[in-house]
Structure formats: C-alpha cells, structure tokens
Amino acid sequence: MKNKNDKRIAYVMPPITLSMSGLARPRKLNPLEEWLFQIEDPIVFSKFTARWIELSRIYTYADGFLWLFLLLPFKLIKGKYSLFTAHARDPQVIITFIISKLLRKPIIISDTFYMWSGSIRASLLWPFSRFVSFHATFFVVPSSRVMNFWKSAGIHAKKIRLSNTFMSTIKTNEKNVAKAIEIKEKLGYQKIVLSLGRLTEAKGLEYLIKAFARFSEVKNVGLLIVGGGPDRNRLEALCKELKLSNVAFIGVVNSDDRDAYYLLSDIFVLPSIRLKCHEEWGLVVNEAMSVAKPVVVSNTAGCAYELVKNGVNGYIVPEKNVEALYEAIKRLMTNDELRIQMGKEAERTIANGFTYAHAIENSKKLLRDALELAA
C-alpha cells in the first residue's frame, strides 16, 4: 500500500495468537486502524490464531523460527519500503532493525509498557531491544510513565515521541440506549458498578469483589462483571463465600450489548494487578469515560495518570488495596453530584485528547517527520 507521497511503509506487527484475547479474533477495524492500513503494509505472522499459545513460545516452533529468520527478511527486502515500524518487545524488531539499516531506511520503534518483565525471555531480549531502540529514528510511547522508563534506560529525550494510539469510544444511539434501559430493568438494580474484560487473575477482580462486599451505604446496588475467562469459577466461588447476592456474572456479550452495559452503569472499575507485567493500557477505561462514567483504576494500569486524573474524572488506587477500592466506590456511589460531575470531566477528557481524530493526526505527523528525515 502507498501513501500520498508514494512511500511504502511496513508495519511489522507482533504475532497474533489467541493468548492476546480479543486482538486475535475477527472484529471490525476502528477508524485509526482503517486509516493506518490504508497507508501501511501490516506484516504479521498469525498462524496460531486458532489455538491457545503463549506469545513467547511462537519462535520455538519450526514455522515460527522460519518466519522470523527467512520469510520476514524476504518480505521486508522485497517490499522496497521507505519506512519501517516495529515494537520494541517483539523479537521481530531485531530483524526489522537490521534490514532497515542495511537498506538505510528510517525505523520507528514503539513500546507501551513502563517496566520490563523479569522473565528469562524478556531478560535475553532486553539488551537487543535497548540497542535497537537507542538507534531508532524515533521511539514512540503512549504515556509519560513509559517515556520515563526508557529515558532511564539511556534513550535521549529528543528521540522519544509521545503519541498515544490507545483509543476506543462508545456510540450513544437510540438502539444502545433502549437496550441499556431494557437490561437495567431486568437486572432490577437502582445503581450499578461495572467491570468489563477477560476474567483472569491479572484483572484483580477478587479485590473488587472483596471491596464491594463491604459496601452497604446505598441499597439496591449491583456489581456487574461482564466477560469470560479462566478465573470465572474462582470468582463465583468467592462471591458465594462472601454471601454476595448482588454480583452478576454476565459472561461474554456482543458489541451492541457491550455498549449498553457501559451506558447503564454508574461507575466503571479496572482493579488490575501486576503479575509478570502490568496492564498495558486499559481501553475499557477509555470506553467508559467516553460515555461520561467516572472510573476507578489501579495504579498499575497503563492508563492511570495519563488518562485518569485522580479526584477529577475518577480515582487511582493502589493495586490489591481493598480498603482504597471500597473508599473510592463509596465516595462515588454516595454522592450523586460528585459522580455526575466526574462523569462529565471523564467525557471531556476523551473529547479533548483521546479520540480517533487525535490519534490519526498524531500518527500523520510522526510518519511525515520520519519520512522527511529520509528524504
């Protein structure tokens, strides 16, 4: 594919597997992805989309090994690209970097995490990732926390570009509003706390459930947990142990119902915790804020501090802290005026800097600057 300047851009994507959750499943492209795929060639190895496999194990398979060391270099050279883009934590970045330097073309490397995993694979990859990132044309990060991490690793501030592409918004239309009203009437709760996403240990939902179990200041309040995953049985058992009858596990829902659950909620909570690494960003927080919902997020979420302004459009609480979660939920659910005001601030935050239009404009400038350097 070519852009308006007749320059070919290669986007070397990380391998896609079912371990990447919704990213691996067929879905409609958002406006930013539609725009990017018009000007970039997405190069991705996605053989394992039909089976569960950890991303780090892909290259231990023969076809993954051949892809990395034979097919990928061939594609990059044959494509006659003017610019390469790749991710710092993906082993493919090493091959992409070598090809870019052999062809004397610019390369943009990006990262979205503010810490480096302590796994064996990550430890082996770190010196290579740091080296290629140090010598990239630009190094792109979505937040000041990620920027500070890489500055501490030795990358010069002038090379780092802050350009957030974590964007997702919810459409408010008559169909979704009607669906929200219908679901809420069936549930029977006057006020609703919502959490949405894959049910895994990393999401920290057990701490949310324990915090919710303490909440008794407002009657007829329900906690809705939307999504599926391996942790559901354990979480349901915890609710029985705590004798909670006002927690509903909704399961996986379609996109229309998903939007409706955001609309019918009063606050949104993302209590993720740090295991091997932290929550990369938390697009569900963008979505909730886009429809004027105040949010409560843990301090390990990538969006914390960058998207969430503590005490303004939501609350940031320490991970695994039941007391802090409880206090934040209580403060929002017992003060209607505060909750509504914070919701308005949340919606304003998205409108002023976290829309697809903002992301597209930022990406245009980044690619234009990189191509101008190569001219």
BAZA-487074 format. One record per residue (C-alpha): residue number from 1; residue in three letters; chain; x, y negated, z. Coordinates in nm, 2 decimals. Example, Ala and Ser with C-alpha at 12.3 -4.5 7.8 and 13.67 -1.06 7.14 Angstrom:
BEGIN
  pos  code  unit      xx      yy      zz
    1   ALA     A    1.23    0.45    0.78
    2   SER     A    1.37    0.11    0.71
***
This chain:
BEGIN
  pos  code  unit      xx      yy      zz
    1   MET     A    0.00    0.00    0.00
    2   LYS     A    0.12   -0.36   -0.07
    3   ASN     A    0.06   -0.69    0.10
    4   LYS     A    0.00   -1.02   -0.08
    5   ASN     A    0.38   -1.07   -0.12
    6   ASP     A    0.41   -0.73   -0.29
    7   LYS     A    0.61   -0.60    0.01
    8   ARG     A    0.57   -0.24    0.12
    9   ILE     A    0.56   -0.19    0.50
   10   ALA     A    0.60    0.15    0.66
   11   TYR     A    0.42    0.21    0.99
   12   VAL     A    0.57    0.53    1.15
   13   MET     A    0.31    0.64    1.39
   14   PRO     A    0.36    0.88    1.68
   15   PRO     A    0.25    1.23    1.61
   16   ILE     A   -0.13    1.27    1.67
   17   THR     A   -0.24    1.56    1.89
   18   LEU     A   -0.55    1.64    2.10
   19   SER     A   -0.34    1.56    2.41
   20   MET     A   -0.38    1.19    2.30
   21   SER     A   -0.76    1.21    2.37
   22   GLY     A   -0.98    1.00    2.16
   23   LEU     A   -0.70    0.88    1.94
   24   ALA     A   -0.67    1.23    1.78
   25   ARG     A   -1.04    1.26    1.70
   26   PRO     A   -1.21    1.13    1.38
   27   ARG     A   -1.35    0.78    1.46
   28   LYS     A   -1.44    0.46    1.29
   29   LEU     A   -1.15    0.22    1.24
   30   ASN     A   -1.17   -0.11    1.43
   31   PRO     A   -1.11   -0.44    1.24
   32   LEU     A   -0.75   -0.46    1.34
   33   GLU     A   -0.68   -0.10    1.22
   34   GLU     A   -0.87   -0.17    0.89
   35   TRP     A   -0.65   -0.48    0.83
   36   LEU     A   -0.32   -0.30    0.92
   37   PHE     A   -0.39    0.00    0.70
   38   GLN     A   -0.46   -0.24    0.41
   39   ILE     A   -0.10   -0.37    0.42
   40   GLU     A    0.09   -0.08    0.58
   41   ASP     A    0.15    0.28    0.49
   42   PRO     A    0.07    0.48    0.80
   43   ILE     A    0.32    0.77    0.82
   44   VAL     A    0.21    1.03    1.08
   45   PHE     A    0.26    1.39    1.15
   46   SER     A   -0.08    1.52    1.26
   47   LYS     A   -0.06    1.90    1.22
   48   PHE     A   -0.17    1.96    1.58
   49   THR     A   -0.49    1.77    1.59
   50   ALA     A   -0.69    2.09    1.62
   51   ARG     A   -0.51    2.22    1.93
   52   TRP     A   -0.40    2.10    2.27
   53   ILE     A   -0.03    2.05    2.29
   54   GLU     A    0.19    1.80    2.48
   55   LEU     A    0.34    1.54    2.25
   56   SER     A    0.69    1.61    2.38
   57   ARG     A    0.67    1.97    2.26
   58   ILE     A    0.59    1.90    1.89
   59   TYR     A    0.95    1.89    1.78
   60   THR     A    1.03    2.23    1.93
   61   TYR     A    0.81    2.38    1.66
   62   ALA     A    0.97    2.46    1.33
   63   ASP     A    0.74    2.25    1.13
   64   GLY     A    0.78    1.96    1.37
   65   PHE     A    1.16    1.99    1.35
   66   LEU     A    1.15    1.99    0.97
   67   TRP     A    0.92    1.69    0.97
   68   LEU     A    1.15    1.49    1.18
   69   PHE     A    1.48    1.57    1.01
   70   LEU     A    1.37    1.63    0.65
   71   LEU     A    1.03    1.52    0.55
   72   LEU     A    1.02    1.19    0.74
   73   PRO     A    1.36    1.06    0.60
   74   PHE     A    1.24    1.16    0.25
   75   LYS     A    0.92    0.97    0.28
   76   LEU     A    1.09    0.66    0.42
   77   ILE     A    1.35    0.65    0.14
   78   LYS     A    1.11    0.74   -0.14
   79   GLY     A    0.86    0.47   -0.03
   80   LYS     A    1.10    0.19   -0.11
   81   TYR     A    0.98   -0.01    0.19
   82   SER     A    1.07   -0.37    0.26
   83   LEU     A    1.00   -0.34    0.64
   84   PHE     A    0.98   -0.05    0.89
   85   THR     A    0.78   -0.04    1.22
   86   ALA     A    0.80    0.23    1.48
   87   HIS     A    0.75    0.30    1.86
   88   ALA     A    1.05    0.30    2.10
   89   ARG     A    0.94    0.61    2.29
   90   ASP     A    0.88    0.83    1.98
   91   PRO     A    1.19    1.04    1.87
   92   GLN     A    1.10    0.93    1.51
   93   VAL     A    1.22    0.58    1.59
   94   ILE     A    1.58    0.71    1.57
   95   ILE     A    1.54    0.84    1.21
   96   THR     A    1.34    0.53    1.11
   97   PHE     A    1.61    0.31    1.25
   98   ILE     A    1.89    0.49    1.07
   99   ILE     A    1.70    0.47    0.74
  100   SER     A    1.63    0.10    0.79
  101   LYS     A    2.00    0.03    0.85
  102   LEU     A    2.11    0.24    0.55
  103   LEU     A    1.87    0.05    0.33
  104   ARG     A    1.95   -0.28    0.50
  105   LYS     A    1.59   -0.35    0.57
  106   PRO     A    1.43   -0.51    0.88
  107   ILE     A    1.27   -0.29    1.15
  108   ILE     A    1.01   -0.39    1.42
  109   ILE     A    1.01   -0.16    1.72
  110   SER     A    0.74   -0.18    1.99
  111   ASP     A    0.67   -0.05    2.33
  112   THR     A    0.37   -0.07    2.56
  113   PHE     A    0.49    0.07    2.89
  114   TYR     A    0.66   -0.13    3.17
  115   MET     A    0.85    0.17    3.31
  116   TRP     A    1.04    0.47    3.17
  117   SER     A    0.93    0.82    3.26
  118   GLY     A    1.17    1.03    3.47
  119   SER     A    1.11    1.35    3.26
  120   ILE     A    1.40    1.53    3.10
  121   ARG     A    1.28    1.44    2.75
  122   ALA     A    1.25    1.08    2.84
  123   SER     A    1.59    1.07    3.00
  124   LEU     A    1.75    1.22    2.70
  125   LEU     A    1.57    0.98    2.46
  126   TRP     A    1.63    0.66    2.67
  127   PRO     A    1.99    0.57    2.56
  128   PHE     A    1.89    0.61    2.19
  129   SER     A    1.57    0.41    2.24
  130   ARG     A    1.75    0.14    2.42
  131   PHE     A    2.02    0.12    2.15
  132   VAL     A    1.78    0.10    1.85
  133   SER     A    1.56   -0.15    2.04
  134   PHE     A    1.86   -0.36    2.11
  135   HIS     A    1.94   -0.37    1.74
  136   ALA     A    1.59   -0.41    1.60
  137   THR     A    1.48   -0.72    1.41
  138   PHE     A    1.21   -0.78    1.66
  139   PHE     A    1.10   -0.59    1.97
  140   VAL     A    0.72   -0.62    2.03
  141   VAL     A    0.55   -0.59    2.37
  142   PRO     A    0.19   -0.64    2.48
  143   SER     A    0.25   -0.80    2.82
  144   SER     A    0.49   -0.99    3.04
  145   ARG     A    0.55   -0.68    3.25
  146   VAL     A    0.67   -0.48    2.96
  147   MET     A    0.88   -0.77    2.85
  148   ASN     A    1.05   -0.80    3.19
  149   PHE     A    1.12   -0.42    3.18
  150   TRP     A    1.31   -0.45    2.85
  151   LYS     A    1.48   -0.77    2.95
  152   SER     A    1.62   -0.59    3.25
  153   ALA     A    1.74   -0.32    3.00
  154   GLY     A    1.95   -0.58    2.82
  155   ILE     A    1.74   -0.69    2.53
  156   HIS     A    1.77   -1.06    2.46
  157   ALA     A    1.45   -1.26    2.52
  158   LYS     A    1.48   -1.42    2.18
  159   LYS     A    1.44   -1.08    2.02
  160   ILE     A    1.12   -0.99    2.21
  161   ARG     A    0.78   -1.09    2.08
  162   LEU     A    0.47   -1.09    2.29
  163   SER     A    0.19   -0.96    2.06
  164   ASN     A   -0.10   -0.77    2.21
  165   THR     A   -0.29   -0.54    1.98
  166   PHE     A   -0.49   -0.37    2.26
  167   MET     A   -0.83   -0.49    2.15
  168   SER     A   -1.17   -0.35    2.18
  169   THR     A   -1.51   -0.51    2.23
  170   ILE     A   -1.87   -0.40    2.27
  171   LYS     A   -2.15   -0.51    2.04
  172   THR     A   -2.46   -0.65    2.21
  173   ASN     A   -2.75   -0.59    1.99
  174   GLU     A   -3.12   -0.52    2.03
  175   LYS     A   -3.07   -0.14    1.99
  176   ASN     A   -2.80   -0.12    2.26
  177   VAL     A   -2.99   -0.35    2.50
  178   ALA     A   -3.30   -0.14    2.46
  179   LYS     A   -3.10    0.18    2.51
  180   ALA     A   -2.94    0.03    2.83
  181   ILE     A   -3.28   -0.05    2.97
  182   GLU     A   -3.41    0.29    2.89
  183   ILE     A   -3.12    0.47    3.06
  184   LYS     A   -3.13    0.25    3.36
  185   GLU     A   -3.50    0.31    3.42
  186   LYS     A   -3.44    0.69    3.40
  187   LEU     A   -3.15    0.67    3.65
  188   GLY     A   -3.35    0.46    3.89
  189   TYR     A   -3.06    0.26    4.04
  190   GLN     A   -3.10   -0.11    4.10
  191   LYS     A   -2.73   -0.18    4.08
  192   ILE     A   -2.46    0.03    3.91
  193   VAL     A   -2.08    0.07    3.94
  194   LEU     A   -1.94    0.22    3.62
  195   SER     A   -1.62    0.41    3.54
  196   LEU     A   -1.57    0.54    3.18
  197   GLY     A   -1.29    0.76    3.04
  198   ARG     A   -1.13    1.10    3.04
  199   LEU     A   -1.17    1.28    3.37
  200   THR     A   -0.81    1.35    3.46
  201   GLU     A   -0.60    1.31    3.77
  202   ALA     A   -0.43    1.01    3.63
  203   LYS     A   -0.75    0.81    3.62
  204   GLY     A   -0.76    0.81    4.01
  205   LEU     A   -1.14    0.87    4.03
  206   GLU     A   -1.11    1.06    4.35
  207   TYR     A   -1.01    0.73    4.52
  208   LEU     A   -1.31    0.55    4.36
  209   ILE     A   -1.54    0.82    4.49
  210   LYS     A   -1.40    0.80    4.84
  211   ALA     A   -1.43    0.42    4.83
  212   PHE     A   -1.79    0.44    4.71
  213   ALA     A   -1.87    0.69    4.98
  214   ARG     A   -1.80    0.41    5.23
  215   PHE     A   -2.03    0.16    5.05
  216   SER     A   -2.36    0.12    5.23
  217   GLU     A   -2.41   -0.26    5.23
  218   VAL     A   -2.65   -0.26    4.94
  219   LYS     A   -2.92    0.00    4.89
  220   ASN     A   -3.01    0.18    4.57
  221   VAL     A   -2.66    0.15    4.42
  222   GLY     A   -2.53    0.43    4.19
  223   LEU     A   -2.18    0.52    4.07
  224   LEU     A   -2.18    0.64    3.71
  225   ILE     A   -1.88    0.84    3.58
  226   VAL     A   -1.90    0.87    3.20
  227   GLY     A   -1.67    1.10    3.01
  228   GLY     A   -1.54    1.46    3.02
  229   GLY     A   -1.22    1.62    3.11
  230   PRO     A   -1.04    1.89    3.32
  231   ASP     A   -1.10    1.71    3.65
  232   ARG     A   -1.48    1.71    3.65
  233   ASN     A   -1.53    2.02    3.86
  234   ARG     A   -1.29    1.89    4.13
  235   LEU     A   -1.45    1.55    4.14
  236   GLU     A   -1.80    1.70    4.16
  237   ALA     A   -1.69    1.92    4.45
  238   LEU     A   -1.55    1.61    4.62
  239   CYS     A   -1.89    1.44    4.59
  240   LYS     A   -2.06    1.75    4.75
  241   GLU     A   -1.81    1.75    5.03
  242   LEU     A   -1.88    1.38    5.09
  243   LYS     A   -2.25    1.44    5.06
  244   LEU     A   -2.29    1.18    4.79
  245   SER     A   -2.62    1.19    4.61
  246   ASN     A   -2.59    0.86    4.42
  247   VAL     A   -2.29    0.96    4.20
  248   ALA     A   -2.39    1.08    3.85
  249   PHE     A   -2.16    1.26    3.61
  250   ILE     A   -2.29    1.16    3.27
  251   GLY     A   -2.04    1.36    3.05
  252   VAL     A   -1.93    1.26    2.70
  253   VAL     A   -2.17    1.03    2.52
  254   ASN     A   -2.20    0.90    2.16
  255   SER     A   -2.08    0.55    2.07
  256   ASP     A   -2.43    0.39    2.10
  257   ASP     A   -2.49    0.53    2.44
  258   ARG     A   -2.14    0.44    2.55
  259   ASP     A   -2.21    0.07    2.47
  260   ALA     A   -2.54    0.09    2.65
  261   TYR     A   -2.37    0.21    2.97
  262   TYR     A   -2.14   -0.09    2.97
  263   LEU     A   -2.45   -0.32    2.93
  264   LEU     A   -2.65   -0.16    3.21
  265   SER     A   -2.36   -0.17    3.46
  266   ASP     A   -2.29   -0.44    3.72
  267   ILE     A   -1.92   -0.39    3.76
  268   PHE     A   -1.66   -0.17    3.60
  269   VAL     A   -1.38    0.01    3.78
  270   LEU     A   -1.05    0.16    3.65
  271   PRO     A   -0.87    0.31    3.95
  272   SER     A   -0.58    0.48    3.75
  273   ILE     A   -0.27    0.60    3.93
  274   ARG     A    0.09    0.66    3.83
  275   LEU     A    0.19    1.02    3.77
  276   LYS     A    0.47    1.08    3.52
  277   CYS     A    0.40    0.73    3.39
  278   HIS     A    0.13    0.46    3.42
  279   GLU     A   -0.19    0.38    3.24
  280   GLU     A   -0.07    0.24    2.91
  281   TRP     A   -0.33   -0.04    2.90
  282   GLY     A   -0.70    0.05    2.96
  283   LEU     A   -0.91   -0.06    2.66
  284   VAL     A   -1.22    0.03    2.86
  285   VAL     A   -1.15   -0.28    3.07
  286   ASN     A   -1.15   -0.50    2.75
  287   GLU     A   -1.48   -0.35    2.66
  288   ALA     A   -1.64   -0.41    2.99
  289   MET     A   -1.52   -0.77    3.01
  290   SER     A   -1.64   -0.84    2.66
  291   VAL     A   -2.00   -0.80    2.78
  292   ALA     A   -1.95   -1.01    3.09
  293   LYS     A   -1.87   -0.74    3.35
  294   PRO     A   -1.63   -0.82    3.63
  295   VAL     A   -1.37   -0.55    3.67
  296   VAL     A   -1.17   -0.38    3.95
  297   VAL     A   -0.84   -0.22    3.83
  298   SER     A   -0.55   -0.07    4.00
  299   ASN     A   -0.21   -0.24    3.98
  300   THR     A   -0.06    0.04    3.77
  301   ALA     A   -0.29   -0.02    3.47
  302   GLY     A   -0.11   -0.19    3.18
  303   CYS     A   -0.39   -0.45    3.15
  304   ALA     A   -0.35   -0.56    3.51
  305   TYR     A   -0.22   -0.92    3.54
  306   GLU     A   -0.22   -0.97    3.16
  307   LEU     A   -0.59   -0.93    3.11
  308   VAL     A   -0.73   -0.93    3.47
  309   LYS     A   -0.69   -1.25    3.67
  310   ASN     A   -0.72   -1.15    4.03
  311   GLY     A   -1.01   -1.32    4.20
  312   VAL     A   -1.12   -1.49    3.88
  313   ASN     A   -1.26   -1.23    3.64
  314   GLY     A   -1.21   -0.93    3.86
  315   TYR     A   -0.98   -0.77    4.13
  316   ILE     A   -0.65   -0.60    4.11
  317   VAL     A   -0.60   -0.34    4.39
  318   PRO     A   -0.31   -0.12    4.49
  319   GLU     A   -0.32    0.23    4.34
  320   LYS     A   -0.46    0.51    4.56
  321   ASN     A   -0.59    0.25    4.81
  322   VAL     A   -0.94    0.35    4.91
  323   GLU     A   -0.98    0.05    5.15
  324   ALA     A   -0.89   -0.20    4.88
  325   LEU     A   -1.13   -0.04    4.63
  326   TYR     A   -1.41   -0.04    4.89
  327   GLU     A   -1.35   -0.41    4.98
  328   ALA     A   -1.34   -0.52    4.61
  329   ILE     A   -1.66   -0.32    4.53
  330   LYS     A   -1.84   -0.46    4.84
  331   ARG     A   -1.74   -0.82    4.76
  332   LEU     A   -1.88   -0.80    4.41
  333   MET     A   -2.20   -0.60    4.49
  334   THR     A   -2.30   -0.81    4.79
  335   ASN     A   -2.25   -1.15    4.63
  336   ASP     A   -2.47   -1.18    4.31
  337   GLU     A   -2.34   -1.53    4.24
  338   LEU     A   -1.98   -1.43    4.26
  339   ARG     A   -2.04   -1.12    4.05
  340   ILE     A   -2.21   -1.32    3.77
  341   GLN     A   -1.95   -1.59    3.77
  342   MET     A   -1.67   -1.35    3.75
  343   GLY     A   -1.85   -1.17    3.47
  344   LYS     A   -1.87   -1.50    3.27
  345   GLU     A   -1.50   -1.55    3.33
  346   ALA     A   -1.43   -1.20    3.21
  347   GLU     A   -1.62   -1.26    2.89
  348   ARG     A   -1.44   -1.60    2.84
  349   THR     A   -1.10   -1.43    2.88
  350   ILE     A   -1.18   -1.19    2.60
  351   ALA     A   -1.32   -1.46    2.37
  352   ASN     A   -1.02   -1.69    2.43
  353   GLY     A   -0.74   -1.45    2.36
  354   PHE     A   -0.83   -1.08    2.32
  355   THR     A   -1.04   -1.05    2.01
  356   TYR     A   -0.96   -0.86    1.69
  357   ALA     A   -0.91   -1.20    1.52
  358   HIS     A   -0.64   -1.29    1.77
  359   ALA     A   -0.47   -0.96    1.72
  360   ILE     A   -0.47   -0.99    1.34
  361   GLU     A   -0.34   -1.34    1.34
  362   ASN     A   -0.05   -1.24    1.58
  363   SER     A    0.03   -0.94    1.36
  364   LYS     A    0.03   -1.15    1.05
  365   LYS     A    0.28   -1.39    1.20
  366   LEU     A    0.50   -1.11    1.32
  367   LEU     A    0.52   -0.93    0.99
  368   ARG     A    0.57   -1.26    0.80
  369   ASP     A    0.86   -1.36    1.02
  370   ALA     A    1.03   -1.02    0.98
  371   LEU     A    0.99   -1.02    0.60
  372   GLU     A    1.12   -1.38    0.58
  373   LEU     A    1.44   -1.27    0.76
  374   ALA     A    1.49   -1.00    0.49
  375   ALA     A    1.43   -1.24    0.20
***
